[in-house]
Amino acid sequence: MSSLRARGSSAAIKLLMAFRRWAEQRNVSELNINMSVAVEMSRFNKMMSKLGFRCCGSNFSLGLGGQSSDFLPTSIAREVT
């Protein structure tokens, strides 16, 4: 987990660039970076775009909190079954 002091520093960019160099040295054909925390998403997206990455999907989550796995709304459940 990042500390608050590291936020806004160049640490993330340095790590990404080192990861890219590592991958290129191994002839990797594609890098995929995923963000799974909904914190400052627009800032993350802007940074990744500036580094040459393109957005190619979305992450979705559903907190269950110990509830029943019957979480589909009735209208969708009818379509699935």
C-alpha positions as CSV (number, residue, x, y, z in Angstrom):
1,M,0.0,0.0,0.0
2,S,1.4,3.4,-0.9
3,S,2.0,5.9,1.8
4,L,0.5,9.4,1.6
5,R,4.0,10.9,1.3
6,A,4.6,8.9,-2.0
7,R,1.4,10.2,-3.6
8,G,2.1,12.7,-6.3
9,S,5.8,11.6,-6.5
10,S,7.4,10.1,-9.6
11,A,7.6,6.6,-8.0
12,A,4.7,5.1,-10.0
13,I,6.1,6.4,-13.3
14,K,9.6,5.1,-12.5
15,L,8.1,1.6,-11.7
16,L,6.1,1.6,-14.9
17,M,9.1,2.6,-17.0
18,A,11.2,-0.1,-15.3
19,F,8.5,-2.7,-15.9
20,R,8.3,-1.6,-19.6
21,R,12.1,-1.9,-20.0
22,W,12.0,-5.3,-18.3
23,A,9.2,-6.5,-20.6
24,E,10.9,-5.1,-23.8
25,Q,14.1,-6.9,-23.0
26,R,12.1,-10.1,-22.9
27,N,10.3,-9.4,-26.2
28,V,6.9,-9.2,-24.5
29,S,4.3,-8.2,-27.0
30,E,1.8,-6.3,-24.8
31,L,1.6,-4.8,-21.3
32,N,-1.7,-4.7,-19.4
33,I,-2.0,-2.5,-16.3
34,N,-5.2,-2.7,-14.3
35,M,-6.5,-0.5,-11.6
36,S,-8.7,-2.1,-9.1
37,V,-9.3,0.7,-6.6
38,A,-11.7,3.5,-7.4
39,V,-9.3,6.2,-6.1
40,E,-8.4,9.1,-8.3
41,M,-9.3,7.1,-11.4
42,S,-9.3,10.1,-13.8
43,R,-5.8,11.0,-12.6
44,F,-4.6,7.4,-13.2
45,N,-6.2,7.3,-16.6
46,K,-4.6,10.6,-17.6
47,M,-1.1,9.4,-16.5
48,M,-1.5,6.1,-18.3
49,S,-2.6,7.8,-21.5
50,K,0.4,10.2,-21.3
51,L,2.7,7.1,-21.0
52,G,1.2,5.7,-24.3
53,F,-1.3,3.2,-22.8
54,R,-4.8,3.0,-24.2
55,C,-7.9,2.3,-22.2
56,C,-9.3,-1.1,-23.3
57,G,-11.9,-2.1,-20.7
58,S,-13.3,-1.6,-17.3
59,N,-13.2,-3.3,-13.9
60,F,-16.4,-4.1,-12.1
61,S,-16.9,-5.3,-8.5
62,L,-19.8,-6.4,-6.4
63,G,-19.5,-6.4,-2.7
64,L,-21.4,-9.3,-1.3
65,G,-20.9,-8.6,2.4
66,G,-22.0,-12.1,3.5
67,Q,-25.3,-11.8,1.6
68,S,-27.0,-14.5,-0.4
69,S,-25.4,-15.1,-3.9
70,D,-28.9,-14.4,-5.3
71,F,-27.9,-10.8,-6.3
72,L,-29.4,-10.5,-9.8
73,P,-32.4,-8.3,-10.2
74,T,-35.5,-10.2,-11.0
75,S,-35.7,-8.9,-14.6
76,I,-32.1,-10.0,-15.3
77,A,-32.5,-13.3,-13.5
78,R,-35.4,-14.2,-15.8
79,E,-33.3,-13.5,-18.9
80,V,-30.4,-15.7,-17.6
81,T,-32.4,-18.7,-16.6
